[in-house]
Amino acid sequence: MKVIVLGAGVIGVTSAYYLAKAGHEVTVLERLAGPALETSFANAGQVSFGYSSPWAAPGVPVKALKWLFAEHPPLSFRPDGTLFQLWWMFQMWRNCNAHRYAINKERMIRMSEYSSVCLSTLREATGIQYEGRRQGTLQVFRKQSQMDQAGKDIEVLQNAGVAYELLDGADLVEVEPGLAHATHALVGGLRTPDDETGDCSLFTNRLAAIAAEAGVDFRYNTSIDRIHIEGSNVRGVQCGTELVTGDAYVVALGSWSTQLLSAAMRLPVYPMKGYSITVPIADDRRAPVSTLLDETYKVAVTRFDQRIRIGGMAEIKGFDKTLDPKRQQTLEMVVDDLFPGAREPGDVKFWTGLRPKTPDSTPIIGPTPVRGLYLNTGHGTLGWTMSCGSGQLIADIVSGKPTEIRSDDLAISRYTAPVNI
Protein backbone atom coordinates (compact mmCIF):
# COMPACT_ATOMS: atom_id res chain seq x y z
CA MET A 1 0.00 0.00 0.00
CA LYS A 2 1.23 3.51 -0.81
CA VAL A 3 1.10 5.74 2.26
CA ILE A 4 1.61 9.50 2.28
CA VAL A 5 2.88 10.94 5.58
CA LEU A 6 2.46 14.67 6.09
CA GLY A 7 5.18 16.16 8.27
CA ALA A 8 8.80 15.27 9.09
CA GLY A 9 8.95 16.07 12.79
CA VAL A 10 9.65 13.27 15.24
CA ILE A 11 6.07 11.96 14.91
CA GLY A 12 6.08 12.02 11.11
CA VAL A 13 9.48 10.37 10.84
CA THR A 14 8.69 7.60 13.33
CA SER A 15 5.38 7.02 11.53
CA ALA A 16 7.23 6.69 8.23
CA TYR A 17 9.83 4.34 9.71
CA TYR A 18 7.28 1.93 11.17
CA LEU A 19 5.05 2.08 8.09
CA ALA A 20 8.03 1.18 5.88
CA LYS A 21 8.96 -1.57 8.30
CA ALA A 22 5.42 -2.93 7.89
CA GLY A 23 6.02 -3.22 4.15
CA HIS A 24 4.34 -0.10 2.81
CA GLU A 25 5.61 2.27 0.14
CA VAL A 26 6.02 5.52 2.07
CA THR A 27 6.39 9.12 0.93
CA VAL A 28 6.93 11.94 3.46
CA LEU A 29 5.95 15.49 2.54
CA GLU A 30 7.64 18.33 4.47
CA ARG A 31 7.50 22.06 3.74
CA LEU A 32 10.87 22.79 5.40
CA ALA A 33 14.36 21.85 4.21
CA GLY A 34 14.80 18.80 6.46
CA PRO A 35 13.46 16.81 9.39
CA ALA A 36 12.86 18.16 12.91
CA LEU A 37 13.25 21.83 12.05
CA GLU A 38 10.24 23.06 14.00
CA THR A 39 8.72 21.75 17.26
CA SER A 40 11.08 18.76 17.39
CA PHE A 41 14.17 20.94 16.97
CA ALA A 42 15.03 22.04 20.53
CA ASN A 43 12.45 20.60 22.90
CA ALA A 44 13.23 19.91 26.55
CA GLY A 45 14.93 16.60 25.75
CA GLN A 46 13.26 14.40 28.33
CA VAL A 47 11.81 11.03 27.36
CA SER A 48 9.59 10.80 30.42
CA PHE A 49 7.64 7.58 30.15
CA GLY A 50 6.65 7.56 33.82
CA TYR A 51 6.10 11.27 34.21
CA SER A 52 3.30 11.79 31.69
CA SER A 53 0.67 14.02 33.24
CA PRO A 54 -2.17 16.11 31.78
CA TRP A 55 -1.90 19.87 31.97
CA ALA A 56 -5.66 19.83 32.59
CA ALA A 57 -5.77 18.92 36.28
CA PRO A 58 -7.81 19.77 39.38
CA GLY A 59 -6.87 23.21 40.66
CA VAL A 60 -5.26 24.41 37.42
CA PRO A 61 -7.93 27.08 36.66
CA VAL A 62 -7.34 28.68 40.07
CA LYS A 63 -3.57 28.42 39.66
CA ALA A 64 -3.83 29.97 36.19
CA LEU A 65 -5.51 33.05 37.67
CA LYS A 66 -2.71 33.40 40.22
CA TRP A 67 -0.09 32.93 37.51
CA LEU A 68 -1.44 36.02 35.74
CA PHE A 69 0.36 38.07 38.37
CA ALA A 70 3.45 35.89 38.78
CA GLU A 71 6.93 36.99 37.73
CA HIS A 72 7.70 33.60 36.18
CA PRO A 73 4.31 32.13 35.18
CA PRO A 74 4.29 28.49 33.95
CA LEU A 75 1.11 29.18 31.97
CA SER A 76 -0.08 32.40 30.36
CA PHE A 77 -2.83 33.45 27.97
CA ARG A 78 -3.36 36.08 25.31
CA PRO A 79 -6.39 36.20 22.99
CA ASP A 80 -5.56 35.28 19.42
CA GLY A 81 -8.86 36.57 18.02
CA THR A 82 -10.38 33.17 17.21
CA LEU A 83 -13.43 31.38 18.57
CA PHE A 84 -11.44 28.16 18.30
CA GLN A 85 -9.10 29.32 21.05
CA LEU A 86 -12.04 30.00 23.38
CA TRP A 87 -13.65 26.63 22.54
CA TRP A 88 -10.33 24.83 23.11
CA MET A 89 -9.83 26.51 26.49
CA PHE A 90 -13.38 25.60 27.52
CA GLN A 91 -12.73 21.98 26.60
CA MET A 92 -9.51 22.04 28.62
CA TRP A 93 -11.40 23.50 31.60
CA ARG A 94 -13.91 20.64 31.36
CA ASN A 95 -11.03 18.21 31.86
CA CYS A 96 -9.79 19.93 35.02
CA ASN A 97 -11.44 17.54 37.46
CA ALA A 98 -10.29 14.43 39.27
CA HIS A 99 -12.36 12.02 37.17
CA ARG A 100 -11.13 13.28 33.79
CA TYR A 101 -7.59 13.68 35.09
CA ALA A 102 -7.45 10.00 36.08
CA ILE A 103 -8.77 8.89 32.67
CA ASN A 104 -6.36 11.11 30.75
CA LYS A 105 -3.40 10.22 32.95
CA GLU A 106 -4.03 6.51 32.35
CA ARG A 107 -4.14 7.03 28.59
CA MET A 108 -0.90 8.99 28.65
CA ILE A 109 0.91 6.46 30.83
CA ARG A 110 -0.35 3.62 28.61
CA MET A 111 0.93 5.35 25.50
CA SER A 112 4.22 6.35 27.10
CA GLU A 113 4.99 2.93 28.53
CA TYR A 114 4.30 1.34 25.16
CA SER A 115 6.58 3.88 23.52
CA SER A 116 9.31 2.94 25.99
CA VAL A 117 9.21 -0.65 24.74
CA CYS A 118 9.17 0.48 21.10
CA LEU A 119 12.13 2.84 21.56
CA SER A 120 14.15 0.13 23.26
CA THR A 121 13.40 -2.32 20.44
CA LEU A 122 14.25 0.28 17.78
CA ARG A 123 17.51 1.13 19.50
CA GLU A 124 18.55 -2.51 19.62
CA ALA A 125 17.57 -3.06 15.97
CA THR A 126 19.28 0.02 14.53
CA GLY A 127 22.00 1.02 17.00
CA ILE A 128 20.79 4.63 16.70
CA GLN A 129 22.67 7.16 18.86
CA TYR A 130 21.25 10.52 19.96
CA GLU A 131 23.14 11.57 23.14
CA GLY A 132 20.72 9.39 25.06
CA ARG A 133 20.85 8.63 28.77
CA ARG A 134 18.78 6.18 30.78
CA GLN A 135 19.06 7.51 34.32
CA GLY A 136 15.50 8.49 35.16
CA THR A 137 13.46 11.66 35.66
CA LEU A 138 13.35 13.53 38.97
CA GLN A 139 10.43 15.84 39.69
CA VAL A 140 11.43 18.20 42.51
CA PHE A 141 9.10 19.94 44.94
CA ARG A 142 9.84 23.29 46.53
CA LYS A 143 6.72 23.18 48.72
CA GLN A 144 5.33 20.54 51.06
CA SER A 145 1.91 20.95 49.45
CA GLN A 146 3.40 19.74 46.14
CA MET A 147 4.87 16.73 47.88
CA ASP A 148 1.51 15.95 49.46
CA GLN A 149 -0.30 16.14 46.12
CA ALA A 150 2.10 13.64 44.53
CA GLY A 151 -0.03 10.84 45.93
CA LYS A 152 -2.49 11.15 43.04
CA ASP A 153 0.24 10.56 40.48
CA ILE A 154 1.73 7.74 42.53
CA GLU A 155 -1.61 5.90 42.49
CA VAL A 156 -1.71 6.01 38.69
CA LEU A 157 1.92 4.89 38.46
CA GLN A 158 1.17 1.96 40.77
CA ASN A 159 -1.87 0.92 38.74
CA ALA A 160 0.21 1.04 35.53
CA GLY A 161 3.10 -0.87 37.06
CA VAL A 162 5.52 2.05 36.60
CA ALA A 163 8.55 2.09 38.88
CA TYR A 164 8.89 5.16 41.11
CA GLU A 165 10.70 6.48 44.17
CA LEU A 166 9.39 9.14 46.57
CA LEU A 167 12.42 10.98 47.98
CA ASP A 168 12.91 13.36 50.88
CA GLY A 169 14.86 16.56 50.32
CA ALA A 170 18.01 15.10 51.82
CA ASP A 171 17.88 12.12 49.42
CA LEU A 172 17.77 14.16 46.22
CA VAL A 173 21.52 14.60 46.00
CA GLU A 174 21.98 10.83 45.81
CA VAL A 175 20.40 10.80 42.32
CA GLU A 176 21.34 14.36 41.31
CA PRO A 177 24.58 15.32 43.12
CA GLY A 178 24.57 18.79 41.55
CA LEU A 179 21.57 19.70 43.71
CA ALA A 180 23.91 19.90 46.69
CA HIS A 181 24.69 23.42 45.46
CA ALA A 182 21.05 24.51 44.91
CA THR A 183 20.36 27.98 46.28
CA HIS A 184 16.88 27.11 47.57
CA ALA A 185 15.85 24.22 49.80
CA LEU A 186 13.85 21.42 48.16
CA VAL A 187 11.40 19.43 50.27
CA GLY A 188 11.49 16.28 48.17
CA GLY A 189 10.92 14.67 44.81
CA LEU A 190 9.24 11.94 42.78
CA ARG A 191 11.61 9.90 40.63
CA THR A 192 10.76 7.56 37.78
CA PRO A 193 14.03 5.64 37.34
CA ASP A 194 13.23 4.08 33.96
CA ASP A 195 12.85 7.40 32.12
CA GLU A 196 15.37 8.55 29.53
CA THR A 197 16.78 11.66 27.89
CA GLY A 198 18.12 12.51 24.47
CA ASP A 199 18.40 15.06 21.68
CA CYS A 200 15.13 14.77 19.76
CA SER A 201 16.45 16.59 16.70
CA LEU A 202 19.47 14.29 16.48
CA PHE A 203 17.27 11.22 16.90
CA THR A 204 14.81 12.38 14.23
CA ASN A 205 17.51 13.18 11.67
CA ARG A 206 19.28 9.88 12.17
CA LEU A 207 16.04 7.89 12.05
CA ALA A 208 15.08 9.73 8.86
CA ALA A 209 18.36 8.60 7.34
CA ILE A 210 17.67 5.02 8.40
CA ALA A 211 14.14 5.23 6.96
CA ALA A 212 15.46 6.66 3.70
CA GLU A 213 17.86 3.73 3.39
CA ALA A 214 14.84 1.46 3.85
CA GLY A 215 13.12 3.11 0.89
CA VAL A 216 11.12 5.99 2.39
CA ASP A 217 10.93 8.91 -0.05
CA PHE A 218 11.41 12.19 1.83
CA ARG A 219 10.28 15.20 -0.17
CA TYR A 220 11.51 18.35 1.56
CA ASN A 221 10.78 21.96 0.60
CA THR A 222 7.35 20.77 -0.51
CA SER A 223 4.34 22.93 0.26
CA ILE A 224 1.29 21.14 1.65
CA ASP A 225 -1.55 23.37 0.53
CA ARG A 226 -4.66 21.28 1.10
CA ILE A 227 -6.12 17.80 1.25
CA HIS A 228 -8.73 17.15 -1.42
CA ILE A 229 -11.65 15.29 0.14
CA GLU A 230 -14.62 14.21 -1.95
CA GLY A 231 -17.48 12.73 0.05
CA SER A 232 -15.85 10.36 2.51
CA ASN A 233 -12.69 9.74 0.46
CA VAL A 234 -9.34 11.47 -0.01
CA ARG A 235 -8.47 12.35 -3.59
CA GLY A 236 -4.94 13.55 -2.83
CA VAL A 237 -2.72 16.22 -1.29
CA GLN A 238 -2.25 19.43 -3.24
CA CYS A 239 1.43 20.45 -3.22
CA GLY A 240 1.71 23.53 -5.39
CA THR A 241 0.68 22.44 -8.87
CA GLU A 242 1.10 18.72 -8.08
CA LEU A 243 -1.54 16.41 -6.65
CA VAL A 244 0.20 13.71 -4.59
CA THR A 245 -1.89 10.58 -4.28
CA GLY A 246 -1.75 7.38 -2.28
CA ASP A 247 -3.85 4.66 -0.72
CA ALA A 248 -3.64 6.08 2.80
CA TYR A 249 -2.68 9.43 4.33
CA VAL A 250 -1.24 10.09 7.80
CA VAL A 251 -1.41 13.68 9.06
CA ALA A 252 1.48 14.32 11.45
CA LEU A 253 1.79 18.07 11.15
CA GLY A 254 1.58 18.90 14.85
CA SER A 255 -0.14 22.23 15.49
CA TRP A 256 -0.60 22.79 11.75
CA SER A 257 -2.79 19.69 11.44
CA THR A 258 -5.81 21.68 12.60
CA GLN A 259 -5.54 24.28 9.86
CA LEU A 260 -5.03 21.73 7.11
CA LEU A 261 -8.11 19.73 8.11
CA SER A 262 -10.38 22.63 9.09
CA ALA A 263 -12.67 22.11 6.10
CA ALA A 264 -13.16 18.42 6.90
CA MET A 265 -13.32 18.21 10.70
CA ARG A 266 -12.82 20.11 13.91
CA LEU A 267 -9.48 18.87 15.14
CA PRO A 268 -8.92 19.99 18.78
CA VAL A 269 -5.18 20.62 18.49
CA TYR A 270 -3.93 24.05 19.56
CA PRO A 271 -0.39 25.49 19.37
CA MET A 272 0.89 25.64 22.96
CA LYS A 273 3.97 27.84 22.81
CA GLY A 274 7.02 26.76 24.78
CA TYR A 275 10.62 27.89 25.13
CA SER A 276 14.05 26.39 25.64
CA ILE A 277 17.64 27.43 26.08
CA THR A 278 20.69 25.28 25.39
CA VAL A 279 23.91 26.00 27.22
CA PRO A 280 27.37 24.37 27.33
CA ILE A 281 28.50 22.70 30.56
CA ALA A 282 31.18 24.54 32.53
CA ASP A 283 31.48 22.22 35.55
CA ASP A 284 30.44 18.59 35.17
CA ARG A 285 30.26 18.11 38.94
CA ARG A 286 27.59 20.79 39.23
CA ALA A 287 25.58 19.73 36.17
CA PRO A 288 22.56 17.41 36.17
CA VAL A 289 23.07 13.77 35.28
CA SER A 290 19.62 13.25 33.71
CA THR A 291 16.32 15.17 33.60
CA LEU A 292 14.96 17.22 36.46
CA LEU A 293 11.45 18.72 36.45
CA ASP A 294 10.84 21.79 38.59
CA GLU A 295 7.20 21.45 39.67
CA THR A 296 6.91 25.09 40.68
CA TYR A 297 7.97 26.62 37.38
CA LYS A 298 7.05 23.66 35.11
CA VAL A 299 10.56 23.71 33.67
CA ALA A 300 12.70 20.71 32.68
CA VAL A 301 16.48 20.70 33.00
CA THR A 302 18.02 17.96 30.85
CA ARG A 303 21.60 16.76 30.46
CA PHE A 304 23.06 15.98 27.04
CA ASP A 305 26.70 14.99 26.53
CA GLN A 306 28.30 18.40 26.90
CA ARG A 307 25.19 20.58 26.95
CA ILE A 308 22.23 21.32 29.17
CA ARG A 309 18.78 21.90 27.70
CA ILE A 310 16.32 23.88 29.82
CA GLY A 311 12.75 23.99 28.51
CA GLY A 312 9.21 24.59 29.56
CA MET A 313 6.38 27.06 30.18
CA ALA A 314 3.22 27.32 28.12
CA GLU A 315 1.61 30.25 26.36
CA ILE A 316 -1.85 30.08 24.82
CA LYS A 317 -1.50 32.78 22.19
CA GLY A 318 -1.87 31.22 18.73
CA PHE A 319 0.86 30.83 16.13
CA ASP A 320 3.14 33.44 17.66
CA LYS A 321 6.83 32.48 17.58
CA THR A 322 8.29 35.71 18.95
CA LEU A 323 11.17 35.13 21.35
CA ASP A 324 10.24 36.77 24.65
CA PRO A 325 13.41 37.72 26.62
CA LYS A 326 11.50 37.36 29.90
CA ARG A 327 11.11 33.64 29.19
CA GLN A 328 14.84 33.31 28.66
CA GLN A 329 15.36 34.96 32.03
CA THR A 330 13.02 32.43 33.66
CA LEU A 331 14.86 29.47 32.15
CA GLU A 332 18.24 30.86 33.15
CA MET A 333 16.93 31.55 36.66
CA VAL A 334 15.76 27.95 37.12
CA VAL A 335 19.01 26.30 35.98
CA ASP A 336 21.15 28.75 37.97
CA ASP A 337 19.00 28.22 41.05
CA LEU A 338 19.10 24.42 40.94
CA PHE A 339 22.57 23.92 39.43
CA PRO A 340 24.59 27.09 40.10
CA GLY A 341 27.91 27.16 38.29
CA ALA A 342 27.00 24.29 35.95
CA ARG A 343 26.82 26.32 32.74
CA GLU A 344 29.06 28.61 30.79
CA PRO A 345 27.75 32.14 31.38
CA GLY A 346 26.67 34.14 28.36
CA ASP A 347 26.65 31.28 25.85
CA VAL A 348 22.91 30.71 25.41
CA LYS A 349 20.91 29.44 22.43
CA PHE A 350 17.32 30.62 22.86
CA TRP A 351 14.47 28.90 20.98
CA THR A 352 10.68 28.69 20.88
CA GLY A 353 8.31 26.09 19.44
CA LEU A 354 4.60 25.37 19.18
CA ARG A 355 3.56 22.15 20.87
CA PRO A 356 0.41 20.53 19.41
CA LYS A 357 -1.87 20.31 22.45
CA THR A 358 -5.26 18.67 22.90
CA PRO A 359 -7.61 19.80 25.70
CA ASP A 360 -7.18 16.47 27.53
CA SER A 361 -3.39 16.28 26.83
CA THR A 362 -3.83 12.89 25.14
CA PRO A 363 -2.63 12.55 21.53
CA ILE A 364 -4.98 11.80 18.66
CA ILE A 365 -3.88 8.61 16.93
CA GLY A 366 -6.01 6.58 14.56
CA PRO A 367 -8.59 6.71 11.78
CA THR A 368 -10.97 9.55 10.93
CA PRO A 369 -14.47 9.56 9.42
CA VAL A 370 -12.75 10.10 6.06
CA ARG A 371 -11.77 6.77 4.51
CA GLY A 372 -7.99 6.37 4.22
CA LEU A 373 -7.20 9.45 6.34
CA TYR A 374 -5.40 8.91 9.64
CA LEU A 375 -4.11 11.17 12.40
CA ASN A 376 -0.96 11.07 14.49
CA THR A 377 -0.85 14.43 16.23
CA GLY A 378 -1.68 16.35 19.40
CA HIS A 379 1.12 15.01 21.61
CA GLY A 380 1.73 18.33 23.35
CA THR A 381 4.92 18.31 25.42
CA LEU A 382 5.35 14.54 25.02
CA GLY A 383 5.92 14.07 21.30
CA TRP A 384 9.49 12.86 21.85
CA THR A 385 8.37 10.60 24.70
CA MET A 386 5.49 9.02 22.78
CA SER A 387 6.99 9.08 19.28
CA CYS A 388 8.03 5.46 18.79
CA GLY A 389 4.88 4.04 20.32
CA SER A 390 2.77 6.40 18.23
CA GLY A 391 4.62 5.42 15.07
CA GLN A 392 4.20 1.71 15.71
CA LEU A 393 0.56 2.20 16.67
CA ILE A 394 -0.39 4.13 13.53
CA ALA A 395 1.49 1.63 11.36
CA ASP A 396 -0.54 -1.22 12.84
CA ILE A 397 -3.80 0.70 12.46
CA VAL A 398 -3.11 1.63 8.82
CA SER A 399 -2.08 -1.97 8.12
CA GLY A 400 -5.30 -3.30 9.63
CA LYS A 401 -3.42 -5.23 12.30
CA PRO A 402 -4.49 -5.61 15.94
CA THR A 403 -2.68 -3.07 18.11
CA GLU A 404 -0.62 -4.20 21.08
CA ILE A 405 -2.30 -1.69 23.39
CA ARG A 406 -5.81 -0.30 23.49
CA SER A 407 -6.11 2.46 20.89
CA ASP A 408 -9.80 3.15 20.27
CA ASP A 409 -9.93 5.88 22.94
CA LEU A 410 -7.01 7.68 21.31
CA ALA A 411 -8.83 8.39 18.04
CA ILE A 412 -10.59 11.61 16.97
CA SER A 413 -13.93 9.92 17.71
CA ARG A 414 -13.61 10.96 21.37
CA TYR A 415 -14.12 14.53 20.20
CA THR A 416 -17.37 14.09 18.30
CA ALA A 417 -19.10 17.18 19.65
CA PRO A 418 -21.96 18.28 17.36
CA VAL A 419 -21.27 22.02 17.68
CA ASN A 420 -19.32 23.58 14.81
CA ILE A 421 -16.89 26.36 15.68
C-alpha positions in Angstrom: 0.0 0.0 0.0 1.2 3.5 -0.8 1.1 5.7 2.3 1.6 9.5 2.3 2.9 10.9 5.6 2.5 14.7 6.1 5.2 16.2 8.3 8.8 15.3 9.1 8.9 16.1 12.8 9.7 13.3 15.2 6.1 12.0 14.9 6.1 12.0 11.1 9.5 10.4 10.8 8.7 7.6 13.3 5.4 7.0 11.5 7.2 6.7 8.2 9.8 4.3 9.7 7.3 1.9 11.2 5.1 2.1 8.1 8.0 1.2 5.9 9.0 -1.6 8.3 5.4 -2.9 7.9 6.0 -3.2 4.2 4.3 -0.1 2.8 5.6 2.3 0.1 6.0 5.5 2.1 6.4 9.1 0.9 6.9 11.9 3.5 5.9 15.5 2.5 7.6 18.3 4.5 7.5 22.1 3.7 10.9 22.8 5.4 14.4 21.9 4.2 14.8 18.8 6.5 13.5 16.8 9.4 12.9 18.2 12.9 13.2 21.8 12.1 10.2 23.1 14.0 8.7 21.7 17.3 11.1 18.8 17.4 14.2 20.9 17.0 15.0 22.0 20.5 12.5 20.6 22.9 13.2 19.9 26.5 14.9 16.6 25.7 13.3 14.4 28.3 11.8 11.0 27.4 9.6 10.8 30.4 7.6 7.6 30.1 6.7 7.6 33.8 6.1 11.3 34.2 3.3 11.8 31.7 0.7 14.0 33.2 -2.2 16.1 31.8 -1.9 19.9 32.0 -5.7 19.8 32.6 -5.8 18.9 36.3 -7.8 19.8 39.4 -6.9 23.2 40.7 -5.3 24.4 37.4 -7.9 27.1 36.7 -7.3 28.7 40.1 -3.6 28.4 39.7 -3.8 30.0 36.2 -5.5 33.1 37.7 -2.7 33.4 40.2 -0.1 32.9 37.5 -1.4 36.0 35.7 0.4 38.1 38.4 3.5 35.9 38.8 6.9 37.0 37.7 7.7 33.6 36.2 4.3 32.1 35.2 4.3 28.5 34.0 1.1 29.2 32.0 -0.1 32.4 30.4 -2.8 33.4 28.0 -3.4 36.1 25.3 -6.4 36.2 23.0 -5.6 35.3 19.4 -8.9 36.6 18.0 -10.4 33.2 17.2 -13.4 31.4 18.6 -11.4 28.2 18.3 -9.1 29.3 21.0 -12.0 30.0 23.4 -13.7 26.6 22.5 -10.3 24.8 23.1 -9.8 26.5 26.5 -13.4 25.6 27.5 -12.7 22.0 26.6 -9.5 22.0 28.6 -11.4 23.5 31.6 -13.9 20.6 31.4 -11.0 18.2 31.9 -9.8 19.9 35.0 -11.4 17.5 37.5 -10.3 14.4 39.3 -12.4 12.0 37.2 -11.1 13.3 33.8 -7.6 13.7 35.1 -7.4 10.0 36.1 -8.8 8.9 32.7 -6.4 11.1 30.7 -3.4 10.2 33.0 -4.0 6.5 32.4 -4.1 7.0 28.6 -0.9 9.0 28.7 0.9 6.5 30.8 -0.4 3.6 28.6 0.9 5.4 25.5 4.2 6.3 27.1 5.0 2.9 28.5 4.3 1.3 25.2 6.6 3.9 23.5 9.3 2.9 26.0 9.2 -0.6 24.7 9.2 0.5 21.1 12.1 2.8 21.6 14.1 0.1 23.3 13.4 -2.3 20.4 14.3 0.3 17.8 17.5 1.1 19.5 18.5 -2.5 19.6 17.6 -3.1 16.0 19.3 0.0 14.5 22.0 1.0 17.0 20.8 4.6 16.7 22.7 7.2 18.9 21.2 10.5 20.0 23.1 11.6 23.1 20.7 9.4 25.1 20.9 8.6 28.8 18.8 6.2 30.8 19.1 7.5 34.3 15.5 8.5 35.2 13.5 11.7 35.7 13.4 13.5 39.0 10.4 15.8 39.7 11.4 18.2 42.5 9.1 19.9 44.9 9.8 23.3 46.5 6.7 23.2 48.7 5.3 20.5 51.1 1.9 20.9 49.4 3.4 19.7 46.1 4.9 16.7 47.9 1.5 15.9 49.5 -0.3 16.1 46.1 2.1 13.6 44.5 0.0 10.8 45.9 -2.5 11.2 43.0 0.2 10.6 40.5 1.7 7.7 42.5 -1.6 5.9 42.5 -1.7 6.0 38.7 1.9 4.9 38.5 1.2 2.0 40.8 -1.9 0.9 38.7 0.2 1.0 35.5 3.1 -0.9 37.1 5.5 2.0 36.6 8.6 2.1 38.9 8.9 5.2 41.1 10.7 6.5 44.2 9.4 9.1 46.6 12.4 11.0 48.0 12.9 13.4 50.9 14.9 16.6 50.3 18.0 15.1 51.8 17.9 12.1 49.4 17.8 14.2 46.2 21.5 14.6 46.0 22.0 10.8 45.8 20.4 10.8 42.3 21.3 14.4 41.3 24.6 15.3 43.1 24.6 18.8 41.5 21.6 19.7 43.7 23.9 19.9 46.7 24.7 23.4 45.5 21.1 24.5 44.9 20.4 28.0 46.3 16.9 27.1 47.6 15.9 24.2 49.8 13.9 21.4 48.2 11.4 19.4 50.3 11.5 16.3 48.2 10.9 14.7 44.8 9.2 11.9 42.8 11.6 9.9 40.6 10.8 7.6 37.8 14.0 5.6 37.3 13.2 4.1 34.0 12.9 7.4 32.1 15.4 8.5 29.5 16.8 11.7 27.9 18.1 12.5 24.5 18.4 15.1 21.7 15.1 14.8 19.8 16.5 16.6 16.7 19.5 14.3 16.5 17.3 11.2 16.9 14.8 12.4 14.2 17.5 13.2 11.7 19.3 9.9 12.2 16.0 7.9 12.1 15.1 9.7 8.9 18.4 8.6 7.3 17.7 5.0 8.4 14.1 5.2 7.0 15.5 6.7 3.7 17.9 3.7 3.4 14.8 1.5 3.9 13.1 3.1 0.9 11.1 6.0 2.4 10.9 8.9 -0.1 11.4 12.2 1.8 10.3 15.2 -0.2 11.5 18.4 1.6 10.8 22.0 0.6 7.3 20.8 -0.5 4.3 22.9 0.3 1.3 21.1 1.7 -1.5 23.4 0.5 -4.7 21.3 1.1 -6.1 17.8 1.2 -8.7 17.2 -1.4 -11.6 15.3 0.1 -14.6 14.2 -2.0 -17.5 12.7 0.1 -15.9 10.4 2.5 -12.7 9.7 0.5 -9.3 11.5 0.0 -8.5 12.3 -3.6 -4.9 13.5 -2.8 -2.7 16.2 -1.3 -2.2 19.4 -3.2 1.4 20.4 -3.2 1.7 23.5 -5.4 0.7 22.4 -8.9 1.1 18.7 -8.1 -1.5 16.4 -6.6 0.2 13.7 -4.6 -1.9 10.6 -4.3 -1.7 7.4 -2.3 -3.9 4.7 -0.7 -3.6 6.1 2.8 -2.7 9.4 4.3 -1.2 10.1 7.8 -1.4 13.7 9.1 1.5 14.3 11.5 1.8 18.1 11.2 1.6 18.9 14.8 -0.1 22.2 15.5 -0.6 22.8 11.8 -2.8 19.7 11.4 -5.8 21.7 12.6 -5.5 24.3 9.9 -5.0 21.7 7.1 -8.1 19.7 8.1 -10.4 22.6 9.1 -12.7 22.1 6.1 -13.2 18.4 6.9 -13.3 18.2 10.7 -12.8 20.1 13.9 -9.5 18.9 15.1 -8.9 20.0 18.8 -5.2 20.6 18.5 -3.9 24.0 19.6 -0.4 25.5 19.4 0.9 25.6 23.0 4.0 27.8 22.8 7.0 26.8 24.8 10.6 27.9 25.1 14.0 26.4 25.6 17.6 27.4 26.1 20.7 25.3 25.4 23.9 26.0 27.2 27.4 24.4 27.3 28.5 22.7 30.6 31.2 24.5 32.5 31.5 22.2 35.5 30.4 18.6 35.2 30.3 18.1 38.9 27.6 20.8 39.2 25.6 19.7 36.2 22.6 17.4 36.2 23.1 13.8 35.3 19.6 13.2 33.7 16.3 15.2 33.6 15.0 17.2 36.5 11.5 18.7 36.4 10.8 21.8 38.6 7.2 21.4 39.7 6.9 25.1 40.7 8.0 26.6 37.4 7.1 23.7 35.1 10.6 23.7 33.7 12.7 20.7 32.7 16.5 20.7 33.0 18.0 18.0 30.8 21.6 16.8 30.5 23.1 16.0 27.0 26.7 15.0 26.5 28.3 18.4 26.9 25.2 20.6 27.0 22.2 21.3 29.2 18.8 21.9 27.7 16.3 23.9 29.8 12.8 24.0 28.5 9.2 24.6 29.6 6.4 27.1 30.2 3.2 27.3 28.1 1.6 30.2 26.4 -1.8 30.1 24.8 -1.5 32.8 22.2 -1.9 31.2 18.7 0.9 30.8 16.1 3.1 33.4 17.7 6.8 32.5 17.6 8.3 35.7 18.9 11.2 35.1 21.4 10.2 36.8 24.7 13.4 37.7 26.6 11.5 37.4 29.9 11.1 33.6 29.2 14.8 33.3 28.7 15.4 35.0 32.0 13.0 32.4 33.7 14.9 29.5 32.2 18.2 30.9 33.2 16.9 31.5 36.7 15.8 27.9 37.1 19.0 26.3 36.0 21.1 28.7 38.0 19.0 28.2 41.0 19.1 24.4 40.9 22.6 23.9 39.4 24.6 27.1 40.1 27.9 27.2 38.3 27.0 24.3 35.9 26.8 26.3 32.7 29.1 28.6 30.8 27.8 32.1 31.4 26.7 34.1 28.4 26.7 31.3 25.9 22.9 30.7 25.4 20.9 29.4 22.4 17.3 30.6 22.9 14.5 28.9 21.0 10.7 28.7 20.9 8.3 26.1 19.4 4.6 25.4 19.2 3.6 22.2 20.9 0.4 20.5 19.4 -1.9 20.3 22.5 -5.3 18.7 22.9 -7.6 19.8 25.7 -7.2 16.5 27.5 -3.4 16.3 26.8 -3.8 12.9 25.1 -2.6 12.5 21.5 -5.0 11.8 18.7 -3.9 8.6 16.9 -6.0 6.6 14.6 -8.6 6.7 11.8 -11.0 9.5 10.9 -14.5 9.6 9.4 -12.7 10.1 6.1 -11.8 6.8 4.5 -8.0 6.4 4.2 -7.2 9.5 6.3 -5.4 8.9 9.6 -4.1 11.2 12.4 -1.0 11.1 14.5 -0.8 14.4 16.2 -1.7 16.3 19.4 1.1 15.0 21.6 1.7 18.3 23.4 4.9 18.3 25.4 5.3 14.5 25.0 5.9 14.1 21.3 9.5 12.9 21.8 8.4 10.6 24.7 5.5 9.0 22.8 7.0 9.1 19.3 8.0 5.5 18.8 4.9 4.0 20.3 2.8 6.4 18.2 4.6 5.4 15.1 4.2 1.7 15.7 0.6 2.2 16.7 -0.4 4.1 13.5 1.5 1.6 11.4 -0.5 -1.2 12.8 -3.8 0.7 12.5 -3.1 1.6 8.8 -2.1 -2.0 8.1 -5.3 -3.3 9.6 -3.4 -5.2 12.3 -4.5 -5.6 15.9 -2.7 -3.1 18.1 -0.6 -4.2 21.1 -2.3 -1.7 23.4 -5.8 -0.3 23.5 -6.1 2.5 20.9 -9.8 3.2 20.3 -9.9 5.9 22.9 -7.0 7.7 21.3 -8.8 8.4 18.0 -10.6 11.6 17.0 -13.9 9.9 17.7 -13.6 11.0 21.4 -14.1 14.5 20.2 -17.4 14.1 18.3 -19.1 17.2 19.6 -22.0 18.3 17.4 -21.3 22.0 17.7 -19.3 23.6 14.8 -16.9 26.4 15.7 
